[in-house]
Amino acid sequence: MSLFAIAFLLAAWAFLFVYRSEPLVLFNRTFSEKEVLALMSVITVVVVFLLTDVGSLLMSAVMFGFLIVCAHAAFRVPDDLFLDEQPSSGGFLSFLGENVPKPATIPVSRV
């Protein structure tokens, strides 16, 4: 049953945001894209967390991941991690700086 609910939800999202080219009109009222997005977001939360078991699976996965991260942080010893390395001259994107050697150019004659 959960699979059918998720498949129906996917079909609704695809119809409303991929295949539909004209504005959505229901009961002689035209709905904007923001209203359709808000309504579909609420319907998605209700279907995922209340009508299917996917919400409990997601929460279990997040809790298990949090447990793994906490265990890693508890057993990690960061004291002497970088003693053998030379001090860095730049930050994360320092390889984009001016110290990068330029590739050799090969002269080409035009014919």
N, CA, C and O atoms as a MOPAC input file, in Angstrom:
PM7 MOZYME 1SCF
protein

 N      0.82200 1    -1.19700 1     0.00000 1
 C      0.00000 1     0.00000 1     0.00000 1
 C      0.86700 1     1.26300 1     0.00000 1
 O      0.53800 1     2.26200 1    -0.64000 1
 N      1.98400 1     1.19400 1     0.73400 1
 C      2.89000 1     2.34900 1     0.77400 1
 C      3.45600 1     2.65600 1    -0.60200 1
 O      3.58900 1     3.81800 1    -0.98400 1
 N      3.78800 1     1.60700 1    -1.34000 1
 C      4.34300 1     1.79600 1    -2.67700 1
 C      3.34100 1     2.48600 1    -3.59700 1
 O      3.72100 1     3.35400 1    -4.38300 1
 N      2.07000 1     2.11000 1    -3.50900 1
 C      1.05200 1     2.75900 1    -4.33000 1
 C      0.86700 1     4.22500 1    -3.93400 1
 O      0.67100 1     5.07800 1    -4.80000 1
 N      0.92800 1     4.52100 1    -2.64700 1
 C      0.78600 1     5.90700 1    -2.18600 1
 C      1.94400 1     6.76600 1    -2.67700 1
 O      1.73900 1     7.89800 1    -3.11600 1
 N      3.16100 1     6.23100 1    -2.60300 1
 C      4.32500 1     6.98600 1    -3.07100 1
 C      4.28100 1     7.14100 1    -4.59000 1
 O      4.63700 1     8.20000 1    -5.10800 1
 N      3.85200 1     6.10500 1    -5.31100 1
 C      3.74000 1     6.19000 1    -6.76800 1
 C      2.68200 1     7.21700 1    -7.17200 1
 O      2.88800 1     7.97400 1    -8.12100 1
 N      1.55900 1     7.25100 1    -6.46600 1
 C      0.52900 1     8.25300 1    -6.74300 1
 C      1.05900 1     9.65900 1    -6.47000 1
 O      0.78600 1    10.58700 1    -7.23100 1
 N      1.80600 1     9.81000 1    -5.40000 1
 C      2.39900 1    11.10800 1    -5.05900 1
 C      3.38300 1    11.54900 1    -6.14200 1
 O      3.38100 1    12.71300 1    -6.54300 1
 N      4.21100 1    10.64100 1    -6.61100 1
 C      5.14500 1    10.95000 1    -7.68600 1
 C      4.41400 1    11.34500 1    -8.95800 1
 O      4.81700 1    12.28800 1    -9.63900 1
 N      3.34800 1    10.63700 1    -9.28200 1
 C      2.55700 1    10.96600 1   -10.47600 1
 C      1.91600 1    12.34700 1   -10.34900 1
 O      1.86300 1    13.09600 1   -11.32500 1
 N      1.43300 1    12.68700 1    -9.16200 1
 C      0.83100 1    14.00900 1    -8.94800 1
 C      1.86500 1    15.11300 1    -9.12200 1
 O      1.59000 1    16.12600 1    -9.76500 1
 N      3.06000 1    14.92300 1    -8.54900 1
 C      4.13500 1    15.91400 1    -8.70500 1
 C      4.51100 1    16.05600 1   -10.18300 1
 O      4.66200 1    17.16700 1   -10.69000 1
 N      4.66000 1    14.92200 1   -10.86200 1
 C      5.04400 1    14.97200 1   -12.27300 1
 C      3.97200 1    15.66000 1   -13.10900 1
 O      4.29600 1    16.47500 1   -13.97300 1
 N      2.71100 1    15.35100 1   -12.86900 1
 C      1.64200 1    15.98700 1   -13.64000 1
 C      1.59200 1    17.48400 1   -13.38500 1
 O      1.47400 1    18.27000 1   -14.32600 1
 N      1.68100 1    17.88800 1   -12.12400 1
 C      1.50600 1    19.29500 1   -11.78400 1
 C      2.70100 1    20.16700 1   -12.15000 1
 O      2.53300 1    21.36600 1   -12.37600 1
 N      3.91000 1    19.59300 1   -12.21400 1
 C      5.07100 1    20.45000 1   -12.44200 1
 C      5.87800 1    20.10400 1   -13.68700 1
 O      6.76500 1    20.87000 1   -14.06300 1
 N      5.60000 1    18.97600 1   -14.33900 1
 C      6.36200 1    18.62100 1   -15.53200 1
 C      5.48800 1    18.63600 1   -16.77400 1
 O      5.84200 1    19.26500 1   -17.77100 1
 N      4.36000 1    17.95600 1   -16.72800 1
 C      3.54100 1    17.77000 1   -17.92500 1
 C      2.50400 1    18.86500 1   -18.14900 1
 O      2.04300 1    19.04600 1   -19.27600 1
 N      2.13200 1    19.58800 1   -17.12000 1
 C      1.08300 1    20.60600 1   -17.24800 1
 C      1.68700 1    21.89400 1   -17.80400 1
 O      2.70700 1    22.36900 1   -17.30500 1
 N      1.05900 1    22.46000 1   -18.83700 1
 C      1.57400 1    23.69200 1   -19.42700 1
 C      0.68400 1    24.90700 1   -19.12600 1
 O      1.17500 1    26.03500 1   -19.11800 1
 N     -0.59400 1    24.69600 1   -18.88400 1
 C     -1.49400 1    25.81400 1   -18.57600 1
 C     -1.70100 1    25.89600 1   -17.05800 1
 O     -1.43900 1    24.92400 1   -16.34800 1
 N     -2.15900 1    27.02600 1   -16.56200 1
 C     -2.38000 1    27.17000 1   -15.10900 1
 C     -3.43000 1    26.18500 1   -14.60700 1
 O     -4.32000 1    25.77700 1   -15.35400 1
 N     -3.31900 1    25.81300 1   -13.35400 1
 C     -4.24900 1    24.87700 1   -12.73300 1
 C     -5.53700 1    25.60600 1   -12.36400 1
 O     -5.50800 1    26.60600 1   -11.64800 1
 N     -6.66600 1    25.10000 1   -12.85500 1
 C     -7.97400 1    25.69800 1   -12.58000 1
 C     -8.85500 1    24.61600 1   -11.97600 1
 O     -9.11800 1    23.59300 1   -12.60900 1
 N     -9.31400 1    24.84600 1   -10.73900 1
 C    -10.24200 1    23.94800 1   -10.06300 1
 C    -11.38200 1    24.76900 1    -9.49100 1
 O    -11.15000 1    25.77700 1    -8.82300 1
 N    -12.61800 1    24.34400 1    -9.74900 1
 C    -13.82000 1    25.02500 1    -9.24400 1
 C    -13.83000 1    26.50300 1    -9.62200 1
 O    -14.13800 1    27.35800 1    -8.79200 1
 N    -13.49300 1    26.80100 1   -10.87100 1
 C    -13.46600 1    28.15900 1   -11.42100 1
 C    -12.48400 1    29.06800 1   -10.70400 1
 O    -12.68900 1    30.28100 1   -10.65900 1
 N    -11.44500 1    28.51800 1   -10.15400 1
 C    -10.40200 1    29.30700 1    -9.49200 1
 C     -9.05600 1    28.89200 1   -10.06200 1
 O     -8.75600 1    27.70300 1   -10.16600 1
 N     -8.24800 1    29.88000 1   -10.43000 1
 C     -6.91500 1    29.61800 1   -10.95600 1
 C     -5.92300 1    29.66200 1    -9.80800 1
 O     -5.86700 1    30.63600 1    -9.05700 1
 N     -5.13500 1    28.59100 1    -9.67700 1
 C     -4.14600 1    28.49500 1    -8.60900 1
 C     -2.77100 1    28.86900 1    -9.15300 1
 O     -2.39700 1    28.45700 1   -10.25100 1
 N     -2.01800 1    29.65500 1    -8.37400 1
 C     -0.66900 1    30.03400 1    -8.78100 1
 C      0.29300 1    28.87700 1    -8.50700 1
 O     -0.06000 1    27.91000 1    -7.83300 1
 N      1.49100 1    28.98900 1    -9.03000 1
 C      2.49900 1    27.94700 1    -8.83000 1
 C      2.89200 1    27.82900 1    -7.35400 1
 O      3.16500 1    26.73000 1    -6.87100 1
 N      2.92100 1    28.94600 1    -6.64600 1
 C      3.26000 1    28.91400 1    -5.21400 1
 C      2.20000 1    28.17000 1    -4.41100 1
 O      2.52800 1    27.40700 1    -3.50100 1
 N      0.93400 1    28.38800 1    -4.74400 1
 C     -0.14300 1    27.68800 1    -4.04500 1
 C     -0.10400 1    26.18800 1    -4.32000 1
 O     -0.31300 1    25.38200 1    -3.41300 1
 N      0.16300 1    25.81700 1    -5.56600 1
 C      0.24400 1    24.40000 1    -5.92000 1
 C      1.43100 1    23.75800 1    -5.20500 1
 O      1.32200 1    22.64500 1    -4.69200 1
 N      2.56200 1    24.45800 1    -5.17100 1
 C      3.74700 1    23.94000 1    -4.48800 1
 C      3.49500 1    23.76500 1    -2.99400 1
 O      3.88000 1    22.74700 1    -2.41900 1
 N      2.85700 1    24.74100 1    -2.36100 1
 C      2.56200 1    24.64400 1    -0.92900 1
 C      1.61100 1    23.48100 1    -0.64300 1
 O      1.82500 1    22.72200 1     0.30300 1
 N      0.57500 1    23.33900 1    -1.44600 1
 C     -0.37900 1    22.25400 1    -1.24500 1
 C      0.27400 1    20.88800 1    -1.46300 1
 O      0.04300 1    19.95900 1    -0.68900 1
 N      1.07900 1    20.76400 1    -2.50300 1
 C      1.75700 1    19.48900 1    -2.75900 1
 C      2.77900 1    19.17400 1    -1.67200 1
 O      2.98400 1    18.00400 1    -1.34900 1
 N      3.42200 1    20.18300 1    -1.10300 1
 C      4.36500 1    19.95000 1    -0.00700 1
 C      3.65300 1    19.42100 1     1.22600 1
 O      4.14400 1    18.50300 1     1.88400 1
 N      2.49600 1    19.99600 1     1.54100 1
 C      1.71800 1    19.53000 1     2.69400 1
 C      1.22000 1    18.10800 1     2.44700 1
 O      1.28400 1    17.26000 1     3.33800 1
 N      0.72600 1    17.84900 1     1.24500 1
 C      0.25000 1    16.49800 1     0.91800 1
 C      1.40200 1    15.49200 1     1.00000 1
 O      1.20800 1    14.37200 1     1.47200 1
 N      2.59000 1    15.87800 1     0.54700 1
 C      3.74900 1    14.99000 1     0.60800 1
 C      4.11400 1    14.65000 1     2.03600 1
 O      4.37800 1    13.48800 1     2.34400 1
 N      4.13400 1    15.64500 1     2.92100 1
 C      4.45300 1    15.39000 1     4.32700 1
 C      3.41200 1    14.46400 1     4.94900 1
 O      3.76200 1    13.54800 1     5.69300 1
 N      2.14600 1    14.69500 1     4.65200 1
 C      1.08400 1    13.84900 1     5.20300 1
 C      1.22000 1    12.41700 1     4.69700 1
 O      1.11900 1    11.47200 1     5.48000 1
 N      1.44700 1    12.24800 1     3.40400 1
 C      1.55700 1    10.89500 1     2.84500 1
 C      2.78600 1    10.18400 1     3.38000 1
 O      2.70600 1     9.01600 1     3.76000 1
 N      3.92600 1    10.87000 1     3.41600 1
 C      5.17000 1    10.21700 1     3.83300 1
 C      5.15000 1     9.86700 1     5.31700 1
 O      5.56800 1     8.77200 1     5.69500 1
 N      4.67200 1    10.77300 1     6.15900 1
 C      4.77100 1    10.54800 1     7.59800 1
 C      3.53200 1     9.91800 1     8.22400 1
 O      3.64300 1     9.30600 1     9.28600 1
 N      2.36600 1    10.04300 1     7.61400 1
 C      1.15800 1     9.51400 1     8.24000 1
 C      0.56600 1     8.30300 1     7.52800 1
 O      0.04700 1     7.40000 1     8.18400 1
 N      0.63300 1     8.26700 1     6.21500 1
 C     -0.02600 1     7.19200 1     5.48500 1
 C      0.89800 1     6.03200 1     5.12300 1
 O      0.41700 1     4.95000 1     4.78600 1
 N      2.20000 1     6.23400 1     5.18600 1
 C      3.14900 1     5.17400 1     4.83200 1
 C      4.14800 1     4.98100 1     5.95800 1
 O      4.16800 1     5.74000 1     6.92800 1
 N      4.97400 1     3.96000 1     5.81700 1
 C      6.02500 1     3.69400 1     6.79700 1
 C      7.34500 1     4.35900 1     6.41700 1
 O      8.35700 1     4.13000 1     7.07900 1
 N      7.35400 1     5.15500 1     5.39300 1
 C      8.57600 1     5.79500 1     4.93400 1
 C      9.08100 1     6.80200 1     5.96000 1
 O     10.29000 1     6.93700 1     6.14300 1
 N      8.18600 1     7.50500 1     6.62500 1
 C      8.59700 1     8.48600 1     7.63600 1
 C      9.36100 1     7.84400 1     8.77100 1
 O     10.38500 1     8.37100 1     9.20600 1
 N      8.87600 1     6.70500 1     9.26300 1
 C      9.59400 1     6.03000 1    10.34900 1
 C     10.92400 1     5.48600 1     9.86400 1
 O     11.89100 1     5.45600 1    10.62500 1
 N     10.99300 1     5.05600 1     8.61000 1
 C     12.25900 1     4.58800 1     8.04800 1
 C     13.26100 1     5.73600 1     7.93800 1
 O     14.43700 1     5.56800 1     8.26300 1
 N     12.80200 1     6.89300 1     7.48500 1
 C     13.68400 1     8.05800 1     7.39900 1
 C     14.17700 1     8.48900 1     8.78400 1
 O     15.35800 1     8.79000 1     8.96000 1
 N     13.27900 1     8.51700 1     9.75200 1
 C     13.68200 1     8.91200 1    11.10700 1
 C     14.66500 1     7.89700 1    11.69900 1
 O     15.60600 1     8.28600 1    12.39000 1
 N     14.46200 1     6.61700 1    11.43900 1
 C     15.39800 1     5.59800 1    11.91500 1
 C     16.76400 1     5.77600 1    11.27700 1
 O     17.78500 1     5.64100 1    11.95200 1
 N     16.79700 1     6.07800 1     9.98300 1
 C     18.07000 1     6.28500 1     9.29400 1
 C     18.79900 1     7.50700 1     9.83100 1
 O     20.01800 1     7.47500 1    10.00000 1
 N     18.06300 1     8.59000 1    10.10300 1
 C     18.68900 1     9.79500 1    10.66100 1
 C     19.23000 1     9.52100 1    12.05800 1
 O     20.33400 1     9.95600 1    12.38400 1
 N     18.47900 1     8.81500 1    12.88200 1
 C     18.94600 1     8.48700 1    14.23200 1
 C     20.16300 1     7.56500 1    14.20200 1
 O     21.09400 1     7.74300 1    14.98700 1
 N     20.16200 1     6.58100 1    13.30000 1
 C     21.30300 1     5.67900 1    13.17700 1
 C     22.53700 1     6.44100 1    12.69900 1
 O     23.63600 1     6.21300 1    13.20300 1
 N     22.36700 1     7.33600 1    11.73900 1
 C     23.48300 1     8.17500 1    11.28100 1
 C     24.01500 1     9.06100 1    12.38300 1
 O     25.22800 1     9.22500 1    12.51300 1
 N     23.12700 1     9.63900 1    13.18300 1
 C     23.53700 1    10.47100 1    14.31600 1
 C     24.32100 1     9.64300 1    15.33400 1
 O     25.30300 1    10.12100 1    15.90300 1
 N     23.88900 1     8.40700 1    15.56200 1
 C     24.59400 1     7.51500 1    16.47700 1
 C     25.99500 1     7.19600 1    15.96500 1
 O     26.94800 1     7.18600 1    16.74400 1
 N     26.13000 1     6.93800 1    14.67700 1
 C     27.43800 1     6.66300 1    14.08700 1
 C     28.35400 1     7.87900 1    14.20100 1
 O     29.53100 1     7.73800 1    14.53200 1
 N     27.82700 1     9.06100 1    13.93200 1
 C     28.62900 1    10.29100 1    14.03700 1
 C     29.08300 1    10.52000 1    15.47400 1
 O     30.23500 1    10.88700 1    15.70800 1
 N     28.19300 1    10.30800 1    16.43500 1
 C     28.55800 1    10.48100 1    17.84300 1
 C     29.60800 1     9.46200 1    18.28100 1
 O     30.52600 1     9.80400 1    19.02700 1
 N     29.48100 1     8.21500 1    17.82400 1
 C     30.47900 1     7.19800 1    18.16900 1
 C     31.82500 1     7.54100 1    17.54700 1
 O     32.85900 1     7.35500 1    18.18800 1
 N     31.83600 1     8.03000 1    16.33100 1
 C     33.08000 1     8.43400 1    15.68300 1
 C     33.72900 1     9.58900 1    16.43800 1
 O     34.94300 1     9.59800 1    16.64200 1
 N     32.92600 1    10.55400 1    16.84800 1
 C     33.46500 1    11.70200 1    17.58100 1
 C     33.98400 1    11.28700 1    18.95400 1
 O     34.95600 1    11.86600 1    19.44100 1
 N     33.36400 1    10.30800 1    19.58000 1
 C     33.78900 1     9.88600 1    20.91100 1
 C     35.11500 1     9.13700 1    20.87700 1
 O     35.91400 1     9.26200 1    21.80500 1
 N     35.36400 1     8.36100 1    19.82500 1
 C     36.57600 1     7.54300 1    19.77000 1
 C     37.71100 1     8.16800 1    18.97500 1
 O     38.79000 1     7.57900 1    18.90700 1
 N     37.52000 1     9.31200 1    18.38300 1
 C     38.56600 1     9.95800 1    17.58500 1
 C     39.51400 1    10.70300 1    18.50100 1
 O     39.08500 1    11.37300 1    19.44100 1
 N     40.80800 1    10.58600 1    18.22600 1
 C     41.83100 1    11.28800 1    19.00400 1
 C     42.52600 1    12.27100 1    18.06900 1
 O     43.39300 1    11.86200 1    17.29600 1
 N     42.17500 1    13.55100 1    18.11400 1
 C     42.72700 1    14.51100 1    17.15800 1
 C     44.00800 1    15.20400 1    17.61500 1
 O     44.41300 1    16.18300 1    16.98800 1
 N     44.66300 1    14.74000 1    18.67700 1
 C     45.79800 1    15.47100 1    19.23400 1
 C     46.95500 1    15.62600 1    18.26200 1
 O     47.38500 1    16.75300 1    18.01700 1
 N     47.47500 1    14.55100 1    17.70000 1
 C     48.68900 1    14.61600 1    16.89800 1
 C     48.42100 1    14.33100 1    15.42600 1
 O     49.18400 1    13.60400 1    14.78900 1
 N     47.36900 1    14.88300 1    14.88800 1
 C     47.00600 1    14.57700 1    13.51400 1
 C     47.95400 1    15.18900 1    12.48800 1
 O     48.29700 1    14.53300 1    11.50300 1
 N     48.38400 1    16.42900 1    12.69700 1
 C     49.09500 1    17.15800 1    11.65700 1
 C     50.52400 1    17.50800 1    12.05000 1
 O     51.05000 1    18.50300 1    11.55100 1
 N     51.17400 1    16.74900 1    12.91100 1
 C     52.52900 1    17.08100 1    13.33400 1
 C     53.55800 1    16.81800 1    12.24200 1
 O     54.57400 1    17.51200 1    12.20000 1
 N     53.34600 1    15.85600 1    11.36300 1
 C     54.32300 1    15.52100 1    10.33900 1
 C     54.20000 1    16.37100 1     9.08400 1
 O     55.07200 1    16.30200 1     8.21700 1
 N     53.16500 1    17.15300 1     8.96100 1
 C     52.94800 1    17.94000 1     7.75100 1
 C     53.57500 1    19.31600 1     7.86700 1
 O     53.71000 1    19.86300 1     8.96200 1
 N     53.95500 1    19.86600 1     6.72900 1
 C     54.47700 1    21.22300 1     6.66700 1
 C     53.30600 1    22.20000 1     6.76500 1
 O     52.19300 1    21.87800 1     6.34800 1
 N     53.55000 1    23.39300 1     7.31400 1
 C     52.44700 1    24.36600 1     7.39700 1
 C     51.95100 1    24.74800 1     6.00200 1
 O     52.72800 1    24.89200 1     5.05900 1
 N     50.67300 1    24.90100 1     5.90900 1
 C     50.03700 1    25.23200 1     4.64800 1
 C     50.22700 1    26.70000 1     4.32600 1
 O     50.26200 1    27.54500 1     5.22100 1
 N     50.35200 1    26.99900 1     3.02800 1
 C     50.53200 1    28.39700 1     2.61800 1
 C     49.22500 1    29.04800 1     2.21200 1
 O     49.18600 1    30.25500 1     1.97700 1
 N     48.16800 1    28.28400 1     2.12500 1
 C     46.90500 1    28.85500 1     1.69200 1
 C     45.73300 1    28.08500 1     2.24700 1
 O     45.89500 1    27.15700 1     3.04000 1
 N     44.54700 1    28.48300 1     1.81900 1
 C     43.33200 1    27.84900 1     2.29900 1
 C     42.88700 1    26.71600 1     1.39700 1
 O     43.69500 1    26.09600 1     0.70600 1
 N     41.60600 1    26.46100 1     1.41500 1
 C     41.01500 1    25.34800 1     0.69400 1
 C     41.21500 1    25.47000 1    -0.81700 1
 O     41.47800 1    24.47300 1    -1.49000 1
 N     41.09300 1    26.66800 1    -1.34300 1
 C     41.22200 1    26.88400 1    -2.78600 1
 C     42.55900 1    27.49700 1    -3.15600 1
 O     42.64400 1    28.23800 1    -4.13500 1
 N     43.61300 1    27.20400 1    -2.39000 1
 C     44.91100 1    27.80300 1    -2.65300 1
 C     45.51700 1    27.30700 1    -3.95800 1
 O     46.38700 1    27.97600 1    -4.51500 1
 N     45.08600 1    26.16100 1    -4.46100 1
 C     45.62100 1    25.65400 1    -5.72000 1
 C     45.19200 1    26.50500 1    -6.90700 1
 O     45.73100 1    26.34800 1    -8.00200 1
 N     44.22400 1    27.41100 1    -6.70800 1
 C     43.79100 1    28.30700 1    -7.77000 1
 C     44.60300 1    29.58600 1    -7.82700 1
 O     44.36300 1    30.43700 1    -8.68500 1
 N     45.55000 1    29.73000 1    -6.93400 1
 C     46.32400 1    30.96100 1    -6.83800 1
 C     47.33900 1    31.11100 1    -7.95100 1
 O     47.30200 1    30.38600 1    -8.94500 1
 N     48.24800 1    32.06100 1    -7.77500 1
 C     49.22700 1    32.39000 1    -8.80100 1
 C     50.43300 1    31.47400 1    -8.76000 1
 O     51.26400 1    31.54400 1    -9.66500 1
 N     50.57400 1    30.62200 1    -7.76100 1
 C     51.73000 1    29.75200 1    -7.64100 1
 C     51.64200 1    28.51700 1    -8.51900 1
 O     52.58200 1    27.72400 1    -8.55600 1
 N     50.55300 1    28.33900 1    -9.21300 1
 C     50.37200 1    27.16300 1   -10.05000 1
 C     51.14600 1    27.36400 1   -11.34400 1
 O     50.95100 1    28.36900 1   -12.02700 1
 N     52.02400 1    26.42400 1   -11.69500 1
 C     52.77300 1    26.59200 1   -12.95000 1
 C     51.83500 1    26.47600 1   -14.14400 1
 O     50.90000 1    25.67500 1   -14.15400 1
 N     52.11200 1    27.29400 1   -15.14200 1
 C     51.27900 1    27.28300 1   -16.33400 1
 C     51.77700 1    26.20600 1   -17.28200 1
 O     52.97800 1    25.94600 1   -17.34700 1
 N     50.87100 1    25.57700 1   -18.01800 1
 C     51.31200 1    24.54600 1   -18.95600 1
 C     52.14900 1    25.15300 1   -20.07500 1
 O     51.94900 1    26.30000 1   -20.47300 1
 N     53.07600 1    24.36800 1   -20.56400 1
 C     53.93000 1    24.83800 1   -21.65800 1
 C     53.10500 1    24.99300 1   -22.92200 1
 O     52.26100 1    24.15600 1   -23.24200 1
 N     53.36500 1    26.07700 1   -23.62800 1
 C     52.65800 1    26.30700 1   -24.88700 1
 C     53.53100 1    25.86300 1   -26.03000 1
 O     54.74400 1    26.06800 1   -26.02500 1
 N     52.91500 1    25.26900 1   -26.98700 1
 C     53.62500 1    24.80300 1   -28.17400 1
 C     53.32000 1    25.77300 1   -29.28900 1
 O     52.16000 1    25.96700 1   -29.65300 1
 N     54.37600 1    26.39400 1   -29.84300 1
 C     54.12100 1    27.34800 1   -30.93500 1
 C     53.61300 1    26.60000 1   -32.18600 1
 O     54.15500 1    25.56800 1   -32.58200 1
 N     52.58200 1    27.15000 1   -32.77000 1
 C     51.99100 1    26.55600 1   -33.95300 1
 C     52.01300 1    27.60300 1   -35.05000 1
 O     51.55700 1    28.73100 1   -34.86100 1
 N     52.54200 1    27.22100 1   -36.18400 1
 C     52.55900 1    28.18000 1   -37.29100 1
 C     51.30100 1    27.99000 1   -38.12300 1
 O     50.83600 1    26.86700 1   -38.31600 1
 N     50.76600 1    29.07700 1   -38.60400 1
 C     49.58200 1    29.02400 1   -39.45300 1
 C     50.00300 1    28.90100 1   -40.89800 1
 O     50.96200 1    29.53200 1   -41.34300 1
 N     49.28600 1    28.09800 1   -41.60500 1
 C     49.61800 1    27.88300 1   -43.01600 1
 C     48.64400 1    28.63400 1   -43.88300 1
 O     48.74500 1    28.58700 1   -45.10900 1

